[in-house]
Amino acid sequence: MEDNQSNVATENGSTTGNRLRIVLLVAFIIAAILTAYLTFVVVRDFVTSWEITSLPGVSIRNVTATPNEEGVIVDSITPLQSPSGPTPPAWDGAQRVTLLLMGLDYRDWVSGEGPPRTDTMILFTIDPINRTAGMLSIPRDLWVSIPGYSYGRINTAYQLGEAYKLPGGGPGLAIETVEELLGVPIEYYALVDFYAFERFIDEIGGVKVTIPEKINVDPLGDDNVKTLRPGVQTLSGELALAYARARKTEGGDFDRAERQQQIIMGIRNQVLRYNILTTMIGKAGLLYNELSSGVHTNLNLDQALKLAWLASQIPVENIKKGIIGPPDQVSLAVSPDGEQQVLKPITENIRLLRDEIFTESGPTSPMGGDMSVEEQIQAEGARIAVLNASYTPGLASRTSEYLTSLGLNVTVTDNAQNASTYTEIIFNRGKPYTVSYLVELMNISPFRIRYFNDPTSEVDITLILGDEWANNNPMP
């Protein structure tokens, strides 16, 4: 280390813990992606007593894919097979991640009459530096501009992309449409089916929720309505899905949104229980084979594991949720041809909601801003501790001088308590630009980025230098 390292960490005894963490990551990402379906259900029916207004100033062109002789749209791509989708850029583990999750319309799916519409969409985001996450639900009846196809309901974007075999297919056009609506880049997508979700819920032993009042739910299939009584209950996969999809209550789709959030948090609590995780360890391979067929995404396994690692470190209070809906973000309307009941977006209010979900301090702190990265780092003034955990003497001093020459504020230079092969970064909240800069500069693995909230700490960021930095660094 800096001089002589007295406390040398060994890898003996850590193998079991590492294996457990890997299983946790796999379990968590499967849970996160599958449970996203719960927020896929949208405002579908309108209160019939309301007067539906026209949609002035909005053009429309009825666009459909080429039908066959019977007038049915047919496409060679079977719903729920893996579409090609857009190719995402490489992820460095430090930049904000956005992922569009889509659930396909059950009625279109079972009919088998060509590419399905999306039942709903949800945009999911993770900020790895601030350890925050957000979910923004997008209703299927939102009347938007679909790139290349004029205006239409947002749920038809995926269908058109599949039917016309556009580059990127349905996911590609759906992503373009949502990007245009929200003004944020989207790198990844995932499609989820119903049965994989039910199977996963059953595998973790159900999900515990508190049902506020009696409700009738309708599991998949015909003539099988069931009644759930008030109180704390553990729902099977079949009932959990039906409870999340139910909409025939006084509050309609807004009640349903609350139920979806109940289920999501219930799954999170259940998955993180130690006895559930240990039970799943022996079934990891089987579960992956069974459930992966119901989740289609352009995330590769390495990226999924990294995101799962991040998700496991995000406290529940740092997860923001939002739903685009009336009266603030949309108004009830009809399409210009008078044929469709739709939701007319109030764009400026939708973007305010977006900022509440996607930024640390809400709408008053726009994403990005006008300052350069260097100016942001200077404004943060992060106090950095540099600790040597390698076997290379003087590494902390050399690194401190190097970082100082780059304009960073190093306030502590010392030895680490234990040796480490890998370089790690530990940080408090509030210094995202400095953390992101260091992660990229030092090529720190996403698995070695840790958040530790200590308001009494004398430093904002702690760099623990491992042998990998000693052996491969850009210092002169």
Secondary structure per residue as TSV (DSSP state, phi and psi in degrees):
chain	resnum	aa	ss	phi	psi
A	1	M	-	360.0	-144.2
A	2	E	-	-57.2	-45.2
A	3	D	S	-125.1	-79.7
A	4	N	-	-127.0	124.8
A	5	Q	-	-85.5	116.9
A	6	S	-	-91.2	-32.6
A	7	N	S	-105.5	95.3
A	8	V	-	-97.1	121.2
A	9	A	-	-77.5	141.4
A	10	T	-	-112.6	160.8
A	11	E	S	-89.9	-7.2
A	12	N	T	-65.1	133.3
A	13	G	T	91.5	-14.2
A	14	S	T	-95.2	-13.5
A	15	T	H	-59.7	-45.1
A	16	T	H	-61.1	-43.1
A	17	G	H	-63.6	-38.9
A	18	N	H	-64.6	-41.2
A	19	R	H	-62.7	-42.0
A	20	L	H	-62.1	-39.7
A	21	R	H	-65.2	-38.5
A	22	I	H	-62.1	-43.9
A	23	V	H	-62.3	-40.7
A	24	L	H	-58.7	-41.8
A	25	L	H	-63.3	-47.8
A	26	V	H	-60.5	-46.6
A	27	A	H	-61.1	-42.4
A	28	F	H	-68.2	-42.3
A	29	I	H	-68.7	-37.0
A	30	I	H	-62.0	-43.8
A	31	A	H	-62.4	-44.4
A	32	A	H	-63.1	-44.7
A	33	I	H	-71.6	-43.6
A	34	L	H	-67.6	-41.0
A	35	T	H	-71.7	-15.1
A	36	A	G	-59.5	-26.0
A	37	Y	G	-56.2	-30.2
A	38	L	G	-61.1	-24.1
A	39	T	G	-100.8	13.5
A	40	F	-	-86.8	-11.3
A	41	V	-	-83.0	137.7
A	42	V	-	-122.3	178.3
A	43	V	-	-69.4	110.0
A	44	R	-	-112.4	-36.2
A	45	D	S	-113.8	145.3
A	46	F	-	-106.6	155.2
A	47	V	-	-66.4	113.4
A	48	T	T	-66.7	-20.1
A	49	S	T	-78.8	-11.4
A	50	W	S	-79.6	149.5
A	51	E	-	-85.4	119.2
A	52	I	-	-83.6	126.9
A	53	T	B	-95.1	165.9
A	54	S	-	-79.1	176.2
A	55	L	-	-121.6	78.6
A	56	P	T	-66.8	146.0
A	57	G	T	77.9	6.2
A	58	V	-	-112.8	124.3
A	59	S	-	-83.6	157.6
A	60	I	-	-146.6	142.4
A	61	R	-	-135.5	123.9
A	62	N	-	-70.4	116.5
A	63	V	-	-119.3	126.0
A	64	T	-	-135.3	156.9
A	65	A	-	-74.0	162.7
A	66	T	-	-64.5	120.7
A	67	P	B	-82.1	164.2
A	68	N	-	-85.1	-168.6
A	69	E	T	-62.9	-27.0
A	70	E	T	-88.0	2.5
A	71	G	S	82.3	16.4
A	72	V	-	-106.9	134.6
A	73	I	B	-70.4	123.3
A	74	V	-	-126.2	137.3
A	75	D	-	-137.8	147.6
A	76	S	S	-75.0	-12.6
A	77	I	S	-85.3	115.6
A	78	T	-	-72.5	131.3
A	79	P	T	-54.3	140.7
A	80	L	T	77.7	3.2
A	81	Q	S	-80.7	159.1
A	82	S	-	-69.3	112.6
A	83	P	-	-76.7	162.7
A	84	S	-	-66.2	-50.4
A	85	G	-	69.2	169.7
A	86	P	-	-70.3	147.8
A	87	T	-	-87.4	119.0
A	88	P	-	-79.2	156.8
A	89	P	-	-72.9	163.1
A	90	A	-	-64.7	140.3
A	91	W	-	-101.9	130.3
A	92	D	-	-89.0	-1.1
A	93	G	S	85.9	-5.3
A	94	A	S	-117.5	-26.2
A	95	Q	S	-77.6	152.9
A	96	R	-	-58.2	139.9
A	97	V	E	-111.5	135.6
A	98	T	E	-124.3	138.0
A	99	L	E	-138.3	126.7
A	100	L	E	-93.8	116.5
A	101	L	E	-100.5	134.9
A	102	M	E	-130.0	138.2
A	103	G	E	-114.0	133.5
A	104	L	E	-84.3	147.5
A	105	D	-	-61.7	121.9
A	106	Y	H	-60.4	-38.9
A	107	R	H	-65.5	-42.0
A	108	D	H	-65.4	-39.1
A	109	W	H	-62.6	-49.7
A	110	V	H	-73.3	-25.2
A	111	S	H	-71.2	-29.1
A	112	G	T	64.9	26.9
A	113	E	S	-101.2	40.8
A	114	G	S	110.6	-174.5
A	115	P	S	-59.0	136.6
A	116	P	-	-84.5	163.8
A	117	R	-	-84.7	168.6
A	118	T	E	-87.5	138.1
A	119	D	E	-68.2	-45.8
A	120	T	E	-160.1	178.8
A	121	M	E	-132.5	152.3
A	122	I	E	-139.4	132.8
A	123	L	E	-96.6	122.0
A	124	F	E	-109.7	136.5
A	125	T	E	-134.5	143.7
A	126	I	E	-129.1	130.3
A	127	D	E	-104.8	103.1
A	128	P	T	-69.8	-20.8
A	129	I	T	-80.3	-49.0
A	130	N	T	-86.1	-4.0
A	131	R	T	54.3	54.2
A	132	T	E	-127.9	159.3
A	133	A	E	-143.8	161.3
A	134	G	E	-152.1	154.1
A	135	M	E	-131.9	128.4
A	136	L	E	-124.4	111.6
A	137	S	E	-83.3	136.7
A	138	I	E	-118.0	118.7
A	139	P	-	-69.7	145.7
A	140	R	T	-67.2	-26.2
A	141	D	T	-93.4	11.6
A	142	L	B	-65.9	128.8
A	143	W	E	-90.0	109.6
A	144	V	E	-135.0	168.9
A	145	S	E	-83.4	121.1
A	146	I	-	-99.0	115.0
A	147	P	T	-49.4	120.4
A	148	G	T	89.0	-7.8
A	149	Y	S	-135.2	30.1
A	150	S	-	55.2	-139.5
A	151	Y	E	-102.2	151.5
A	152	G	E	-176.9	174.7
A	153	R	E	-66.1	141.6
A	154	I	G	-65.3	-22.6
A	155	N	G	-72.7	-9.4
A	156	T	G	-91.0	-7.9
A	157	A	H	-60.8	-47.8
A	158	Y	H	-60.6	-44.9
A	159	Q	H	-59.4	-44.4
A	160	L	H	-66.0	-41.1
A	161	G	H	-62.3	-36.8
A	162	E	H	-74.2	-45.3
A	163	A	H	-64.1	-40.3
A	164	Y	T	-90.3	2.4
A	165	K	T	52.1	47.8
A	166	L	-	-70.0	157.9
A	167	P	T	-57.1	126.6
A	168	G	T	87.8	-8.4
A	169	G	H	59.8	-153.3
A	170	G	H	-60.4	-45.8
A	171	P	H	-58.5	-39.2
A	172	G	H	-62.8	-46.3
A	173	L	H	-70.9	-36.2
A	174	A	H	-62.2	-42.9
A	175	I	H	-63.3	-45.7
A	176	E	H	-57.9	-41.8
A	177	T	H	-64.9	-44.9
A	178	V	H	-69.7	-36.9
A	179	E	H	-59.9	-42.6
A	180	E	H	-66.5	-36.6
A	181	L	H	-68.7	-46.9
A	182	L	H	-97.8	-19.9
A	183	G	-	73.2	30.3
A	184	V	-	-129.3	144.3
A	185	P	-	-73.9	144.7
A	186	I	-	-125.7	121.2
A	187	E	-	-93.6	-35.9
A	188	Y	E	-126.2	161.0
A	189	Y	E	-140.8	162.9
A	190	A	E	-150.2	139.7
A	191	L	E	-110.7	139.8
A	192	V	E	-128.1	139.1
A	193	D	-	-108.1	167.2
A	194	F	H	-69.4	-44.4
A	195	Y	H	-72.5	-32.0
A	196	A	H	-64.1	-38.5
A	197	F	H	-62.8	-47.9
A	198	E	H	-60.3	-42.4
A	199	R	H	-62.0	-41.9
A	200	F	H	-65.7	-43.8
A	201	I	H	-58.8	-43.5
A	202	D	H	-63.9	-37.1
A	203	E	H	-67.1	-33.0
A	204	I	T	-88.6	6.5
A	205	G	T	88.2	22.8
A	206	G	-	86.9	179.5
A	207	V	E	-133.1	133.0
A	208	K	E	-92.1	126.9
A	209	V	E	-137.9	160.2
A	210	T	E	-104.1	113.8
A	211	I	E	-88.6	118.6
A	212	P	-	-71.9	-32.6
A	213	E	S	-153.3	163.5
A	214	K	-	-58.1	137.6
A	215	I	E	-146.1	139.4
A	216	N	E	-92.6	131.1
A	217	V	E	-123.8	156.2
A	218	D	-	-127.0	92.1
A	219	P	-	-59.5	161.8
A	220	L	S	-57.1	140.7
A	221	G	S	115.6	-176.3
A	222	D	S	-107.0	142.6
A	223	D	S	52.5	51.9
A	224	N	-	-137.4	37.1
A	225	V	-	-62.7	136.9
A	226	K	E	-126.1	154.9
A	227	T	E	-109.9	127.2
A	228	L	E	-103.4	132.5
A	229	R	-	-90.4	158.2
A	230	P	S	-63.7	153.0
A	231	G	E	119.9	179.5
A	232	V	E	-78.6	127.4
A	233	Q	E	-140.9	153.6
A	234	T	E	-105.7	115.0
A	235	L	E	-94.1	140.4
A	236	S	-	-72.8	172.6
A	237	G	H	-58.5	-43.2
A	238	E	H	-60.8	-46.2
A	239	L	H	-75.3	-34.1
A	240	A	H	-62.5	-43.3
A	241	L	H	-65.5	-43.5
A	242	A	H	-64.9	-39.6
A	243	Y	H	-63.3	-40.2
A	244	A	H	-71.5	-27.6
A	245	R	H	-90.1	-16.9
A	246	A	-	-60.8	139.3
A	247	R	-	-133.8	-2.7
A	248	K	-	-90.3	63.9
A	249	T	S	-128.1	173.0
A	250	E	T	-58.2	-40.4
A	251	G	T	-86.5	2.4
A	252	G	H	54.6	-128.2
A	253	D	H	-69.4	-22.5
A	254	F	H	-74.0	-38.0
A	255	D	H	-60.4	-40.7
A	256	R	H	-62.9	-38.8
A	257	A	H	-59.8	-40.2
A	258	E	H	-64.5	-39.6
A	259	R	H	-65.1	-38.7
A	260	Q	H	-60.9	-43.1
A	261	Q	H	-65.9	-36.1
A	262	Q	H	-57.3	-48.7
A	263	I	H	-63.9	-43.5
A	264	I	H	-58.4	-48.5
A	265	M	H	-68.1	-33.6
A	266	G	H	-64.0	-40.3
A	267	I	H	-66.3	-43.4
A	268	R	H	-56.9	-46.5
A	269	N	H	-63.4	-39.7
A	270	Q	H	-70.0	-43.3
A	271	V	H	-64.8	-34.0
A	272	L	T	-83.6	0.1
A	273	R	S	-72.5	133.9
A	274	Y	H	-61.2	-40.6
A	275	N	H	-68.0	-28.6
A	276	I	H	-70.3	-43.1
A	277	L	H	-63.0	-43.5
A	278	T	H	-65.4	-34.0
A	279	T	H	-64.9	-36.2
A	280	M	H	-79.8	-16.4
A	281	I	H	-56.0	-48.2
A	282	G	T	-71.8	-13.0
A	283	K	T	-108.7	9.4
A	284	A	H	-56.8	-47.0
A	285	G	H	-64.0	-44.8
A	286	L	H	-62.8	-44.9
A	287	L	H	-62.1	-42.4
A	288	Y	H	-60.9	-45.4
A	289	N	H	-62.6	-39.4
A	290	E	H	-74.7	-43.5
A	291	L	H	-86.3	-26.1
A	292	S	G	-64.9	-25.3
A	293	S	G	-69.9	-15.6
A	294	G	G	-102.8	2.8
A	295	V	E	-128.6	122.4
A	296	H	E	-122.5	125.9
A	297	T	E	-154.5	158.6
A	298	N	S	-93.6	9.2
A	299	L	-	-74.9	133.1
A	300	N	-	-87.8	173.7
A	301	L	H	-62.7	-39.8
A	302	D	H	-62.1	-44.3
A	303	Q	H	-65.6	-39.9
A	304	A	H	-62.6	-41.1
A	305	L	H	-64.9	-41.1
A	306	K	H	-63.4	-42.9
A	307	L	H	-66.6	-37.1
A	308	A	H	-63.5	-40.0
A	309	W	H	-60.5	-44.1
A	310	L	H	-62.3	-47.1
A	311	A	H	-59.6	-35.9
A	312	S	H	-68.3	-17.0
A	313	Q	T	-99.6	-1.0
A	314	I	S	-91.4	116.4
A	315	P	-	-67.6	153.5
A	316	V	G	-59.6	-33.1
A	317	E	G	-71.3	-10.5
A	318	N	G	-98.9	10.1
A	319	I	E	-103.5	116.0
A	320	K	E	-98.9	146.8
A	321	K	E	-131.9	142.8
A	322	G	E	-150.7	151.7
A	323	I	E	-131.5	125.5
A	324	I	-	-73.2	117.1
A	325	G	-	-165.5	176.3
A	326	P	T	-74.4	157.3
A	327	P	T	-93.9	-6.3
A	328	D	T	-80.5	-43.7
A	329	Q	T	-98.8	-17.5
A	330	V	E	-143.1	159.5
A	331	S	E	-126.6	148.4
A	332	L	E	-74.7	137.1
A	333	A	E	-156.0	178.1
A	334	V	E	-122.5	154.9
A	335	S	-	-67.3	158.2
A	336	P	T	-56.5	-27.5
A	337	D	T	-83.0	-1.5
A	338	G	S	75.0	9.5
A	339	E	-	-99.2	-21.8
A	340	Q	-	-124.7	135.9
A	341	Q	E	-83.2	127.6
A	342	V	E	-138.0	174.0
A	343	L	E	-112.5	118.0
A	344	K	E	-85.5	121.3
A	345	P	E	-72.4	140.6
A	346	I	-	-100.9	90.6
A	347	T	H	-56.8	-44.8
A	348	E	H	-63.0	-35.6
A	349	N	H	-74.7	-33.0
A	350	I	H	-63.1	-39.6
A	351	R	H	-71.5	-30.8
A	352	L	H	-64.9	-43.1
A	353	L	H	-63.2	-41.2
A	354	R	H	-55.4	-45.4
A	355	D	H	-64.8	-34.5
A	356	E	H	-63.7	-33.8
A	357	I	H	-84.9	-35.3
A	358	F	H	-100.1	-5.4
A	359	T	S	-122.4	161.0
A	360	E	S	-73.7	-36.0
A	361	S	S	-117.1	13.7
A	362	G	-	88.4	-168.3
A	363	P	T	-59.2	-24.3
A	364	T	T	-75.5	-6.2
A	365	S	S	-123.2	81.8
A	366	P	-	-58.0	150.8
A	367	M	S	-65.5	133.2
A	368	G	S	87.8	-64.6
A	369	G	-	74.3	-176.8
A	370	D	S	-95.1	-6.5
A	371	M	S	-83.0	145.7
A	372	S	-	-73.3	167.2
A	373	V	H	-60.7	-42.7
A	374	E	H	-61.0	-41.5
A	375	E	H	-67.0	-37.3
A	376	Q	H	-64.6	-41.6
A	377	I	H	-64.2	-43.1
A	378	Q	H	-62.5	-40.8
A	379	A	H	-66.0	-34.5
A	380	E	H	-69.2	-38.6
A	381	G	-	57.1	38.0
A	382	A	-	-60.6	134.1
A	383	R	E	-86.7	123.6
A	384	I	E	-116.3	132.6
A	385	A	E	-105.0	132.8
A	386	V	E	-115.3	116.7
A	387	L	E	-118.8	134.9
A	388	N	E	-90.3	115.7
A	389	A	-	-115.6	15.8
A	390	S	S	-100.4	179.4
A	391	Y	S	-97.3	14.3
A	392	T	S	-99.0	110.6
A	393	P	T	-61.2	142.3
A	394	G	T	78.1	4.3
A	395	L	H	-64.5	-39.9
A	396	A	H	-63.2	-42.4
A	397	S	H	-64.4	-46.2
A	398	R	H	-62.2	-42.3
A	399	T	H	-66.8	-40.5
A	400	S	H	-59.9	-43.7
A	401	E	H	-64.3	-39.7
A	402	Y	H	-63.5	-47.5
A	403	L	H	-66.1	-37.7
A	404	T	H	-63.1	-38.4
A	405	S	H	-64.7	-21.3
A	406	L	T	-90.8	2.5
A	407	G	T	95.9	8.1
A	408	L	-	-88.8	158.3
A	409	N	E	-105.2	89.6
A	410	V	E	-89.1	120.1
A	411	T	E	-110.1	-15.7
A	412	V	E	-136.7	133.9
A	413	T	E	-132.6	122.3
A	414	D	E	-161.9	-178.4
A	415	N	E	-89.0	150.5
A	416	A	-	-83.0	160.5
A	417	Q	S	-71.2	-33.4
A	418	N	S	-130.9	154.3
A	419	A	-	-76.3	154.8
A	420	S	-	-150.3	139.6
A	421	T	S	-74.7	-33.4
A	422	Y	S	-108.0	149.4
A	423	T	-	-84.3	135.5
A	424	E	E	-125.3	157.5
A	425	I	E	-130.6	128.5
A	426	I	E	-120.1	133.4
A	427	F	E	-145.9	156.5
A	428	N	-	-92.5	167.4
A	429	R	T	-72.1	160.9
A	430	G	T	101.1	-1.7
A	431	K	-	-127.7	52.8
A	432	P	H	-66.4	-36.7
A	433	Y	H	-69.6	-39.3
A	434	T	H	-66.9	-43.3
A	435	V	H	-62.0	-47.0
A	436	S	H	-60.6	-41.1
A	437	Y	H	-62.7	-45.1
A	438	L	H	-66.5	-39.4
A	439	V	H	-60.3	-44.1
A	440	E	H	-72.0	-43.8
A	441	L	H	-60.4	-42.1
A	442	M	H	-101.7	4.5
A	443	N	T	52.3	50.8
A	444	I	-	-81.6	130.5
A	445	S	-	-63.1	141.9
A	446	P	G	-57.0	-26.4
A	447	F	G	-75.5	-8.2
A	448	R	G	-114.0	18.7
A	449	I	E	-105.2	119.1
A	450	R	E	-129.0	139.3
A	451	Y	E	-103.1	131.2
A	452	F	-	-138.9	110.0
A	453	N	-	-83.4	101.0
A	454	D	-	-132.4	91.9
A	455	P	T	-64.0	-15.4
A	456	T	T	-91.0	-4.9
A	457	S	-	-64.8	142.6
A	458	E	S	-82.4	-7.9
A	459	V	-	-127.9	158.1
A	460	D	S	-94.6	-30.1
A	461	I	E	-137.6	134.6
A	462	T	E	-118.1	122.2
A	463	L	E	-100.8	122.9
A	464	I	E	-108.5	109.5
A	465	L	E	-84.5	120.1
A	466	G	-	-99.3	-178.7
A	467	D	H	-62.3	-31.1
A	468	E	H	-62.1	-37.1
A	469	W	H	-71.2	-37.4
A	470	A	H	-63.4	-36.7
A	471	N	H	-87.7	-19.5
A	472	N	S	-148.5	97.1
A	473	N	-	-149.6	159.6
A	474	P	-	-90.0	8.6
A	475	M	-	-66.1	142.5
A	476	P	-	-68.8	360.0
